Amino acid sequence: MQLTKHLVLFRYILKQFGYDDFETLREEFNNIQTGYDSAGRSSFAGVLGWKPIRIPQETLFRYDESIRTYEERLKTNRAEPKLTFKYFQWFALLFTEYYFDRLTTDTNQLITDLNNFKNTYDDYSAIENYNENDLKKLAFWMATGSGKTLIMHCNYWQIRKYFKDWENIILITPNEGMSQQHYESFTASGIDSKIYSGSEESLKTKEGEILIIEITKLVKEKEGEGVSVDVDYFAETKNLVFIDEGHKGQRSEEKKWKSLREHITRSNDSFTFEYSATFGQIITSRTNELLQEYGRSIIFDYSYRHFYADGYGKDFAVFNIEAEEEYNDEQIDLLLTAGLLTYYEQVILFEKFESEIQQYEIEKPLWIFVGSKVIGNGSSTLTQTDKKNISDVTRVIKFLQNILSSPKLLQQNVDKILSGNSGLMNSDGDDIFRDRLKYLKENRPSIDDVLSKLFNGSGQIEAYQIKNAEGEIGLKTKTSDKYFAVINIGDVAKYSKKLEEDTDGKLVIQEDSFTSSLFYNLSETDSTVNLLIGSKKFIEGWNSWRVSCMGLLNMGKGEGAQIVQLFGRGVRLKGKDLSLKRENELSGYPVRALQTISIFGLNASYMNNFLTNIEKETPEYKEYPVEIRFNYESKWANKIVTFKKDENHNFKEYLVVLDYNEEIAKRVTIDLRNRVMVAVSGFNNQIAENIEEYSGSLLKEFYDFIDLENLLTEIKNYTLIRGYTNLVITKEAIAEILLKLRPESILCGKDQFTIKDAIEGKIQRVAESVLKDYVQKFYSDKEKDSLTRNLSIDLLNYDSYQDIFPADKKMIIKAPKEHSGIVDQLIKDINQFYKNDVTEIPTIHFDKHLYSPIASFRKGEIYQQIKTIPVKLNAGETKFIKQIRDFIRSNSEKLKSIEIYLLRNLPQKGISFFLESSSFFPDFILWIVKDKKQYIYFLDPKGIRMMTNFNHPKVLFCTKQVKEINESLKEKISKEKKEIDIELSAYILSVTKYDDIKQNWGSEKTSQEDFTKNNILFIDDDKKYLLQLFDEFVEN
């Protein structure tokens, strides 16, 4: 029984915003850059606002403004200026705004609409109709690391905006560690909260304050003293309840906990929010009650399969041996050695490339061993499960003892692994380390360095109970006073005796009464601990970003939800600019290795159980390297032109002083109109036909209401966040800019703003938006001019410009194991990739492209699941390359006087140019060589719905900047007396049809010829746009 197919509420709201399924929304919004336009609207609302949605545009923008308010509150309170909502977080909050808006204005109609929607689709036949009681709960199914906690904080602000006067606001957590973590996070976000301390007095809260309490402290009928709380204390009151990891209470021993939570929210006026990464793991054919509950209450599904597919979180590599039985001692030793080497490689890369990786917010790596629990509290006797868990922990400790006391044994296993002769084979018969540990294979480590780096020394291990922490044992070597490992264990006394027995008395646990908790110090920069052996403390919310290598201890078959949680904790990633995303394969081996978590188990059943659960979320991939081959290399190598930058030039070293520039001011536009006004006005963001309808003097009219000192502070903060460290700004400069702006810079209704708006600060916010837009364009122009002056030409060849080609001259095909048979068959006839298109991947062969094959787009779920490195062409890029190939082939006689070469320009790696806010990598570079002259075209097939006018940076690159670069390069060629003649051009090739875009550009009077004049050509089936490109070269 798949929960994903029964999410009625989620699918209903998706439909209201114009989507039949989340996959379509994902594809459209995943790569949209976060941020706000000059009118203060998010980039997501900007796209959604022009779609045929069932919600008025002004309502959408009102929701968007609320979401921006929450984001600004989080940024300010948490002192995280880079914090911005990702698309899925924005949509989760948007759907919630919509839900509460409907719930407060037309509850009965909402129930009717939900039931009508549900009854329209056979997929939802198993779900019962909604009633009013079903609207009292919202659940968020979101992957660990996707920001559930921040969503919770925003939900708190959202519901208190729509519903007031809560008698109790309660957060129920799984354990004390999570309670403390939530308390600290609430405090950071500026939300009042307190942790229940055991007294009745601590249950009392002030207005808006959240009471945090563990589920284990709630009881139905309290007996005697103690810290437990009778749920009747909260009964019959208006309670707002937040539940963290809502799957708790689904197992038999925990069903009573679910009952206790429901008892607290049984009054008609109560409301529940529930958050979990693992709702999917608790739904089975025997849990119809849960299917009904969550099918109707989950408002947003961003579970791990979406999270991973969008590129969020670390990648993962699994050391999985083909084994029908449990691993033998030799195999376990080799796997433990592989884990050690993987971790050591990450430590070395972290230290060696520290300055390069700093921008990716990667923390010092940590090696962990983790299971469902290491040892239980309670009875003084050991259960069979306890003995199994202890056996796993002891096995790890014995391995450490052996390698530290006998390094030669470690050296033998290291040699086997790095030479590819480990004897550990995967299901295809390949050594499981064949494509791994690349850095160590090229830079063989010394065993002394391995032991020194990871264990702070060598020799006999010593173990100490950390008396100032609960359930902690620290490990260090006799030659060092620094702990290298910490074991989290439920009952140290139970374990001590067993450990001593299992190590023949060689390891006796001593006492350390001075050291503070090693576990809670793991995230500190001075922590010497490299290895954690732990349990549920890690699974249930330990807030660390360090985990990079994971060994699995005992995991029961019924613990699927905990396995997914465990995995989610391991793949959490901050990412560059707090993007949460891993870098693509073009970022280089050190970054990829540090953004990958490696996973292995101490026996086959652990691994199989783990993989069974993870593959429900995302498939395991098999990799196939396919060599690229150059097409007619001798004809283009060292003959066609490429571009290089002066690496020694640093724009940040030169002071830039902000002033008024009329040309820049012409490109500043802030649109405060709603969609109805835009449609009526016929305004194309360049020239107003009815200028009297707009208030061009808005800032002059209300100038006295603008606080210039506050504005100066805000703009300086903005420039610091943007990294404009060499920009000098004065109050006089911003005053001049505001007063000299042209009338068309602010588009709004004539009477849209009043003195009341000015008093409330709305004009201040308009002035701030205008200035931010101006400052960004001003600074970017200065940087662009500087970079253009330091650009030069060179002749293209592979040896000098390897970065613009696939790494190591290989394309990597990554296929889910279930589809690997298809690829296996294709690889057997490898030559077909260099002669024809291969539709099964798919790939394209085009002999005018510098190399073959090129991975391309094809519709279908199987083809979407097959990934490639470099990433596949998208649909528009695929259409273009096929069309230009057909055009050249069918016009070969007419084009015989020229040579044609094409290159797919790799994103983030190939040839780039600086635009207003970022580097621009045109999708393709086309060289046409005629006699001694090279015509070089930068071509960018793309949708243009978001551009809206010809002042978009990419359009300006095609119409203006490329000409400036062309002139600059020609001057240099002339000065250097090079015998090369070049002509640069650039075009946007629109995959959006003209009829679909003209209204977005504000006026139907914007003709197709206007687009052509601005170097925007429309990709059409009859290939007329290619005739325009090749016009002067076609022989009639």
N, C-alpha and C positions, 0 to 999 in steps of 0.2 A: 504494500500500500504506500504509494509515493505521495508525500505531503505536497511536493511542488506542484502536482497536478490538481490540487484541491484548494488553492489559495484564492477564495472568492473575493474577499475584500481587496487584496492587492491587485488582482486582475481588473476589478471593477474600476478602481481609481486610475490604474494605467489607462484604461479605455477613455476616461474623462479627459485625459491629457493627450489623447490621440494615438495611443499605442495598443496593439493587440497582444504584444508579448514584451517581456523585458529585454530579450536578446536584441530586438530592433533598437530600443532605447539605448542599450549599452553601446552598440556599434556607433551610434550617432554622437553620443556625449562623452565617451571615454577619453577621447583625445582632444576635446575642447579645452583650451587653456582657461584656468580659473582666473577670476578677476572681474572688474567692473568697468562699464563704459563711462563716458563723460557725464552721462545723466545719472550715474550711480546704480545702474541696473546690472545684475550679474550677467556674465556671458551666457549662462544657461537660460535665464529668462529671456535674453535677447534672441536666442534661437527659438525657444518655445513660443514666444509671443507672436511669431509670424505663421505659426502652424494652425491648421483648422481644428483647434481644441474646443471643448464644450464649455469653456469657462471664459467669461469676458476678460479681455486683455487687462483692463484696469484692475480687476480682481487678482489676476496673476501677478501684476506688478506690486499690488498691495502685499500679497504673500511674500514676494521677493524682498520687499523692503523690511518686513518683519524678520526674515531669515538673516538679512544683512545686519540687523540690530543685534541678533544673538551672536553672530560672528564677531562683531566689533566688541561686544561685551566680553566674550572669551579672550579675544586678543589683548584687550586692555587689562582685564583682571589677572590673566595668567602671564602677562608680560611676554607674550609670544607674537611678535609683530608679523612673523611669516605664516601664521596660522590662517589657512583658507579652507573653506569647505570643498571637498572633492564632489564630483557630480553625484555620486550615490548618497552622500550625506545630505546634499542639498535637496535631492528628490525625496529622501526619507522625511525631511522636515517640511517640504512642500506638501507631501501627501497628508501629513499630520495637520498642517494648517487648514487644508481643504476639509479634512474629516471633522475637525472641531467647528469650522465655519458652518458646515452642513448640520452638524449635531445641535448647534445652538439656534439655528434659524428654521429648520424644517425636519425635525426628527422623524416624523411619520413618513414623509416623502422619501427620506433616505432609506428607511426600512423597505418601503415599497420598491424603490429603485434597485436595491441590493437583491431582493427576492426575484424581481423581474429579470435582472441580469443573470442570476444563478440559474433560473429555470429555462433560460434561453440555450444553455449549453449542456450537452449530455455528460461532459467531464465532471460536472458538479452534482450529479444525481445522488451521490452518496451523502451530500451535505444537506442537513435539514434547513428549513426556512429560518430567517432571522426573526427575532422578537426584540423588544426594547432592552431586555436584560443583556442581550448579546453585544450591545453597543457600549457596555461599561468597561471594556478591556481592549487594549491595543498591545500587540506583540511585535517585536523587531527581531527578525532572524538575520543576524549579521555576523560575519566572520570575526574571529579573534584578530585584533590588530586593525579593524576597520573603523575604530573610533566610537564604539557603542557608548562609552562613558560620556563623551561629549554630547552625543545624541540625547542621552538621559538628561543632562543638564539643560539642554535646549527644550526638551519635553517638559521639564519642570517650569520653565518660563512660559512655554506655550499654554499649558493647561491653566496656569494661574492667570493668564490674560483672558481666557474664555470663561473659566469657572472660578469663583472666589469663595472665601469663607470656609476653608477646609479646617475641620476640628483636629485632625491628626494627619501629618505627612510622614510616611514611614518608608524606609528602604530596608528590605530583607536580604541579607547576604548569606553565603554558605558557611563562612567561618570568620574568626576574629581578624585574621590577616587581611581579608577582603574588606572588612569593616573599616579598619585603619586606613587602607588604601583609598577607599571611597571618601572617608572623612578628609583626608589630605587633598584629594582632587576637588571635592566640593569647596573647600577653603580657597584653593587656588582660583576657582571660577567665581568667587565672591558669593557663594551660597551658604547660608547659615545651616549648620548641622551639628549634631552631637551623637556620641556613641552611648548606648545604654550601658550603664556601669554596674547594674545589679540592684540599685535602690529604686524605690517607687518614685522618689523625687526626680530621678534622672529620666523618668518616662514623660515628664511634663515638658512641653516645648512652647516657645513663643511663636507669634504669628510668622508663618513662612518657614520656620525652622524644621529641618528634616531629622527625624529620629532614626538612627542606624542600629539595627539589631540583627543578630544571627538567628537563622531558622531554628537552630538547636536550642534556643532559649525560649521558644514559644511552646506552651502546653495548653491542653484543653481544660484540665482541672489541676490547679497548683496544690501540691501537698507540702506542708511545712515551710521552712525557710529556704533560702537559696536564691540563685540569680534568675530562675525561670520566671516567665511572665504568662499569666493566664490570658488567653486571647479574648475572654469576655471583658477585659479592661477596655478594649477598643470597640466592642460590639455595639451595634445600633447607633454608631456615630458616623459622621460624614468623613470618610477616610480616603486619602490619596495614597496608594501603595505602589512602590517601585520594587520589582523583583529582579535581582541579578542572577543570571544563569537559571532561567526558569525551568530547565529540564530537571533540576533537582526535585526529588519527590515523585519521580515516575517509577522507580524500582519499588518492590514490595515493602521493604523496610522504610521507605520514605513516603509512601502514599499518605500517611497521616500528616506529613508536613504540608502537602498540597491542601489537605482538608483544613489545616490550621490557617493557611493563608486565605482560603476562600471564606473562612469564618469572619475574618477581619473586614472583608469587603462585601459582606452580605446585605448591608443597608442599600436602599435604592439609590442614594446619592453618592455612593462610593465609586471609585474608579481605580483601575489597575493598569500599570505599564509593566511589561515583561520583556526581558532581553536575554537572548541566548544565541550561541553559535551552532547549537546542536539540536534544534527542534527535530530535524530530519531523522536523527538516530533513535528517537523515542517512539516513532510511529510504526506500528506493525499491524498485521491483520487482526491482532487481539486487542488493539487499543482504539476502538472506534470512538470512544468518548473523547480521547485526546485529539483525534482527527477532526471531530466536530468543533472542538474548542479552538484549535489553532487554525483550522481552515477558514474560520470566520473572523479570527482576531488578528492574524498576521497582516500588518499593513505594509510591510516592506521585507522583501527577500533579497538579501545580498550575502548569501551563504558562501562558503569557501570556493565553490566552483566558479562563481562570478568573480570573486576577489582575485583568485589566481589567474583566471583568463584575462583579466584587465591589466595584469602585470604588477599587481600589488603584492607586497610581502617578498620574502626570500624565495629563491628557487630551491629545489630539494633534490638530493641524490641519494639513492637507496643502495646499500651494499647487500644484495640479495643473492644467495647461493641456491643453485638448483639442488635441493635435498629432500628426499622422501622421509628421512628420519631426522632426529635431533642432531645438532652439530657435535662432532667429537672434539676432544681436547685440543688437538692440533689446529682444527678449523677455528675454534674459539680464540686460540692464541693469535692466529693470523688476523682474525677480524678485529681483535683488540689492538693489535699492532697497527692495522690499517686506520683505526679510529685515532690512535695516537699520532700517526703520520699526518693524517688529514688535519687534525687540530694544530700540530706543529707547523705545517705549511701555512695555515691561516695566521698563526702568531708571527711567523717570519715575514709574510706579506704585509701584515698590519704594521710591523715596525719599519720595514724597508721602504714602503711606499706611503709612509704616514702623511706627508705633505700633499701627495696627489689624491689620497682618498678622504682627506679631511672634509671636502665639500659634500661627501655622501653620508655624513653623520653616522659612520660605522664605529661601533664601540669595540673595545678590546675583546677578542674571542673568548668563549668559555666552553669547556667540554663537560657534558652532563651525562649521568646515567639516571634513568627515571622509570618508575613503575607506578602501579595504582596505589600501592603503599609499601613501605619497607618493612614495617613491623607494627602490629596493632597494640593499642593500650588496653588496659583492662586486666584480664586474667594473668596470673603469674606464670602459667604454663604456656608453652609454645604450641600454636595450632599447626596443622600441616601446611597451611598457606604461609604462616610465619616462617616455618623451616625452609620452604621453597624460596621465599624472598631473601632470607638470610644467606642461603646458599649462593644466590646470584650476587649479592653484595660481596660476600667472602671471595667469590671467584674473581671479581675485579681486583680486590685488595691483594690476593695471592699473585695475580699477574703483575701488579705494580711491585710487589716484593721481589719477584723473580728478576724483572728487568733492571731494578735498581741495584740488586746485589750481584747479578750476573749479566753485565751489558753485552757479552758475546752472544748470548741467546737472542737478545733483541737485534743485534747486528745481522744475524742469519735470517731472521724473518723480514727485516727491512730490505735486505738484498733480494730476497725472493719477490717481494711485492714490487719494488722499483724496477726490477728487471723483467717483470711480466710473467714470472714463473711461480706464482703463488699456489697454483693447483686449485684455486677456488673459481669455479666456473658458473656462469649464468645459464639460463635455459637455452641459449644459442650456442653454448660450448665455448664462449669467449672468457678469457680471464676478466674477472669483475673490475680489476684495476687498470684495464687496458687504456682507457681514455681519461684516467684520473691522475692526480698528483703530478701534473705537468711540470710545475716549477721545480719540485724536488727531483724529478727525473733528470732535469737539465742541470741541477745544482745539488749534487749528492751531499746530504748532511753528515756531519760527524756525530757519532752516538753521544760523545761527551757534551756536545752543544745541545742535543735533544734533551738529555737529562737535566742539564743546567737550566735551560729555558723553561721546561715544564714543571720540574720538581725542585728547583732551587738547589740542586745538589744530587748526590747519589748515596748509596749505602742503605743500611737498615731503616725501615719505616718505624716511626713512633706514633702512637695514637693517644689523644687526650680528650677527655670529656670537658667541654666548655661549660663551666659551672654557671656562668652569667647568661646562658642562653638555654632555651628548652630543647632537649632532644638533639644536641649537636655534638659530633665527634670530629675533631680536627686531626689531619694527618700531616706529618712533616718528616724529613729525613734527619738522621743523626748529625749530619754535617751542616745543618741549617737551623736557624731559629724561626724561619718563616714557614707558615702553613701553606701547603700547596693544594690541599683538598679539604672539603667539609662533607660529612655524612649527616643528612637529616634523618633521624630515626625516631619512631614514636616512643620507644622505651629503651633507654640506654642500658639500664640494669639487666634487662632480659638479654640484650644483644651481647653485652660484655663477656659473659660466661661462655656463650656459644662461639664467639669469635676466638677466644683464647683456646678453646678445645680444637676448633677447626684449623688453627695455625700451629698446633702442637706446642702451645705456650710461647711461641716466638713473638706474639703481639698481645701485650697486656694493656688495657685501657687505663691510663693514668688520669690525674685531674689537673685542670688548669683553672685557677680561681681568679685570674687577672684579665684574661683576654675577653673582649666583648664579642657579641654574636658575629661569627664569620659569615653566616648566611645573609643577614641583613646588611652586611658591609660589602657584599659582592659588587654592587653598582658603584662603589666609591673608587676613585682613580688610584688610591693607594692600596687597594686589595691585592694581596699576593696569591689569592686562591685561583687556580686554573681549572679545578675539577670539582663538580658538585655531584654527589650521589643523593638523590632526593625522591620525594613522592608527591603527594597531593598539594603540598605547599606550592609546587611549581605549576601543577595543572590548574589550581583554583585561584589564579590571579597574581602570582608573583610578578612584579612589574620590572622586568629586566629586558634589555635589548642585546645582551651579550651572547646569548646561546648560539653556537655555530656548529657543534658536533654533538650528536645525540645517540647514546646507547640505550636500548630498550631492555628493561628488567621485566619481571613477571606482570603480564597483562591478561586479565581474564577475558573469555570470549564474550561475556555479557557487558563489556565496558566500552562499547563503541563510542558513546558520547564523550567519555573521558579521553579516549584515544584522539578524537578529533580536536578536543580542547588542548590536549598536550601538543599535538602537531601545530595547532594555531598559535600557541604560545611561542613555539620554536621559530616560526616563520615571520614573526613580527619584525617590521623594518621601519626605520624613520625615513630613510631615503633623502635624496638631494632636495634641498629647500622644503623639507618635511613633506615631500610628495607621497610618502609611504610606498613608492614604487621602486622595484629593482631596475637597474640599468639594463639596456639591451646588450646583445652579444658583441656590439662594436666597442664597448667601453674598455676592453682589455682584460686579460686574465686575472690580475690581482683583484680588481673590483668584482668580477664575476665570482671568483673563489670565495671572497669575503661576504658576498650576498647569496651564498648557497649554504644550506644546512645539510650535512651528511648524516645519514641515519643507518644504524645497524642494530642487530639484536643478538642476545646471548644464546638464543636457540631458534630453530626454524619455525616453531609454532608461534613465537612472539612476532616474528616478521610476517608470517602469513596472516595472522590476525590483524596486525597493523595495516598491511597492504589491502586486505579485504575492505576495511573501513575507509581508508583514504581513497581507494579507487572509486568508491561511491561518490566522492566529492570531485576528484580529478583523476584522469587516467594516468597510468605509468607509461612513460615514453621510451622508445628505443631510438637511438641516433644512428644515422647513416651519413658518413662524409662522402660527398660527390665532388670530384675535382672539377674546377672550371678550366676551360680551354680557351685560349685567345683565338679570335677569328682574324686571320690575315695580319698578324702582329707586325710583320716586317713592313707593311704598308703604312702603319700609323705610328709605331714606336719611334720616339725622337723626331717626329715630324709634325704632329698636331700640337696645338698650343694648350697649355694649362696655366693655372694661376697660383702664385705663392705670396704669402704675407711675410713682412719683416718681423720675425719673432722677437727681435730686440726692442721693438717699438712698444711703449706702454702709454696708452692715452691717459691713464689715471695719474701720471706724473705731471701733467700739465693743468694749470688752473684754468677753469672756465667760469666766466662771470655772466650771470643771468641778466639779459636786457630784452627790450622789446624789439621784435623782428617782424615786419609786416608780412613777409612771405610765410613765416611759420603761423602767424595769427590767422591767415586765410584758411589754414587747415584745421583750426580748432573749431569744433562744433559740439554743442551739448544739446541734445534733443529731449525736451521735457514734455513733449506732446504725447497724447495717447493715440491709439491706432486710428480712431475715428477722425481725429484732427488731421492726421497724416494723410488719410485717404481723401479728405475734403480739400486739403491745401494744394495738392499737386506740387509739393516741395521735393526737390531731388537732392537736398543737402548741399547744393552748390549755388543755385540762383533761385531766389524766391520770386514767384510770379505775382504774389499778392503780399508784398512786404509790409503793407500797412496792417495786415492781420496779426503781425508778430511784434513783440516788444523787444526791439533791439537795444533799447536804452535801459533795460532792467537793472543792471548793476549801477549805472549812473543815477537812476531814479531813487534807488534805495542805498546809495553808497554810504550814507551816514550810519546805516545799521550794520555795516561790516566792521568787524573788529580786526584791524590789520595786524596787531601784535599776536593775537591768537592764530590768525591765518599764517603768519610767518613761522610760528612754532610748528603748526601742522605740516606746512610744506617742507620745512627742514627735516621733520621726522620722516616724511614720505621719501625724501631724497636719500636719507640714511638707509631706509629699508630697501630702496631700489639699488643701493650701492653707488650713488652719485657722490662719492666722497671728495671729488675735486671741484664740485660746483659751489660757487659763492653766490649767496642770495641776500638781497637787502630789502627792507620794507619799502624803500622808494621804488625799487624795480617792480615789485608785485603791484604797487599802486598804479604805476604807469601802464602796466599790462592790462589791468582791469579796466582802466578808463579809456584805453585806446582800442579795445577790441571792437571789431566791426559789428554792425547790427545783426548780421546773419549768424553770429557765433552761438547765440542762444535762441533756440527755437521753442517758442511757447505761445499760448494764446494771449491776445492783447490784454485781457483782464484776468489772466490766470493767477496772478500773484497780487496780494493785497498787503497793506501795512501790518495786518495781523500775522501774515506769513513771515514778514520781516522780523517782527518782534519775537516770534517763535523760533527764529534761527534758520529758517528755510533759505533765505537769501545768502546767509553765511555759507551754507552747505553748497549752494550753487556756485558761489565764488571759489570755494575750495575745489570743486570738481573741474571748473574751467581752468584754474591754475595748474592742477595736477596734469591735465591734458596738455597744456602749453609747455610745462616744464619737461615732461617726457619727450615731446617732439623736439624741443630746443636742444636738450642734452643729446638726444639720439642723433640729431643732425650734425652736431659738433663731433661726436664720436665717429659717425659715418664718414664725414669729410676727412678726418684724420686717418682712418683706416684705408680709405680710397687712395690717399696720397702715398701710402706705404704698400700698395699692391703692385706686383710686377708679373711678368710672364716668364714661362719656361716651356721646355718641350717635354711632352708626356712620355713616361716610360714606367714600367712596373717597378723596377728596382728603386727608383727615386720617389715614387708616389704609391707605395703599397697600400696606404690608408684608404685610397678611393676605390680599392678593389676588395672583394671578399677576403677575410683573414685567411692566411696560409693558402690562398688560391683554392679554397674549398667552400662549397655550399653544404650546409648541414641540414638534412631532412630529419625531423623529429615526428615519429608516428606513434600513436597509441598502440600498445602491444596487440590489442584486438585487431588492428588493421595492418600490423607489421608484415603479414604474409603478402599483401599487395606490393609493398616496397621491396621485399626480398626478391620477388620475381622480376621487378623492374631493374634492380641492381645487377642481376645476372647478365643483362644485355645493356651494359653501361653506355655503349656507343650510341644508342638511340637518343640520349640526352644531347648529343652534339650534332644531330642530323635533323631531328623532327621535334614537334611539340609532344610532350608526354602528358596526356590529359588526366592521368590518375593522381598526380601530385597536386596541381599541375605545374608544368614548366614550359617555357617558350624557347625555341631556337630561332635566332635571327642573325644572319651572317654579317649584317651591317652593324650589329651591336659589337662592342669590343670583345665580349666573351660570351660563352654559352655554358650552361643553361641559365635562364632567369626564372625564378619562381614567380608564379602569377596567380591570379584570382579565378576561382570557379565556385558557383553557387552549390550549396549542399552541405549537410552537417558533417559528412565524412571529410570533405575537403577543408572545412573550417578547423577540424580537429588536427589535421596534419600541419605542423608548423615548420618553418624553415628559417635558417640563418644564412644570409640576410633575410629580413622579413619579406614576405611575398608582396608583389605589386597589389595595389587595391583595384577595385573594379574599373575605375576611370583610367588608371595608368595602364591596366591590361588592355582596355579597349584602344587606347592611343597607340601602344606599341604594335598591336596587331594591324591597326589601320595604316600606320606609316609603313609597315612591312609590305602590306598588300599594295599600297600606293606606289612604292618604289619598284616593286616587282612588275606591276602592270604598266609602269611608265619607264621601264629600263632603257628603251631606245631614246626617249626624249631627254633622259637624264645622263646620257653616256659621257657628256663632256665634264662631268663633275665627279668627285669622290665624296662619299657620304659615310660618316661614322656617328654612331649613337652610343651614349653611355647612360645607364641608370645611375643617377647620383645618389649614393647611399646616405640615408638620413643620419644626422649627427656625426658623420665621418667624412663625407665627400667634400666637394667644393662649396663654400658658403660665402654669403655676403651679409653685411650687417644692415638690418632694417631699423625700425623705430625702437623696438624693445628686445629684439633677439636676433640670432643668426638665422638667415634664410638659406635653405638648401633646395634649390630648384630640383624637381624630380628627375629631369633629363637634361643632358647636354648634347646638342646636335652640332657636328662640324660639317660644313660643306666647303670643300676645297676646290677652287676653280683657278686654274693657272697657279699664280704665286700668292693668291689671296685666300685667307681663311675666314669664312663667315661662321660665327659661333652664336648659336641660339640657346638661351636658357628657357626651357619649357616646363610648365607646371600645370599638369592636368588636375583639376580640383573643382569641388562644388563652391559656388560663390554666394550662397544665400546670406552669409553673415557679413558680406562686405558692405553692402548698401550704398556705396558711392565710390567715385573715382579718386577719392583722396585716401583710400586704403593703402597702407605701406607697400603691399605687394604690387598694387597697380602703379604706384609712384616709382617703384623699382623698375618696372617695365617701361614706363614712359619717360622717366627723368634720370633716375640714378644710373641706369645702365649706360646712358649716353655720357654721363660725367666720368664713369669708369673708363669708357671707350676712349674719350679724349685724353684722360690722364695717362693711360697706357700707351697711346699713340705718341704722346710727347716723350715718354721715356724711351720708346723704341727709336724715335728719331735722334734723341740725344746720344743713345748708345750705339747708333748706326747699325742696328740689326736689320738683316734683309728679310723682314717679315712684315706682311701687311694683314691687319685684322679688322673686322667689323663685328661689333657685339650687338645683339638684339635680345629682347626677352618678351615672352608671351605667357599669359595665363590662358589655358585651354579649358574652358568651362564645360563641366559635365552636366551642369544645370541648364535646362533649356531656357531660351530667351523668354518665351511666354510665361515661364514659371518664376522668372526673376525680375521682370521689369517693374512689377508693382512694389517689390521690396526696395527698389531703388527710388521710390517716392513718386515716380511719375511715369505714366504710360507713354509720355512724349520722349522718353529716353530711347532712342532708336537703336537698332542693331548696328548701324553705322557708327553711332557714338561709342559703342563698346569696341568696335574695330579700331577706331581712332585712338583708343586708350589701350590698345594691344591686348584686348580680351577677345578671343575667338571661341566660337561654340562648336564643340565636338558633335558632328552630325554623321548620320549613316552614309551620306553620299560623299563624305570626305572633302567638302568644299573648303574647309579651313586649311587643309593641307595644300590645296592649290594656291591659297593666299601665301602660305609660307614659302612654297617653291616657285612662286610665279616667275621670278626673274631668271630662274635656272632651267625651266622647261623649254625645250626647243620645239617650236610649233611646226 
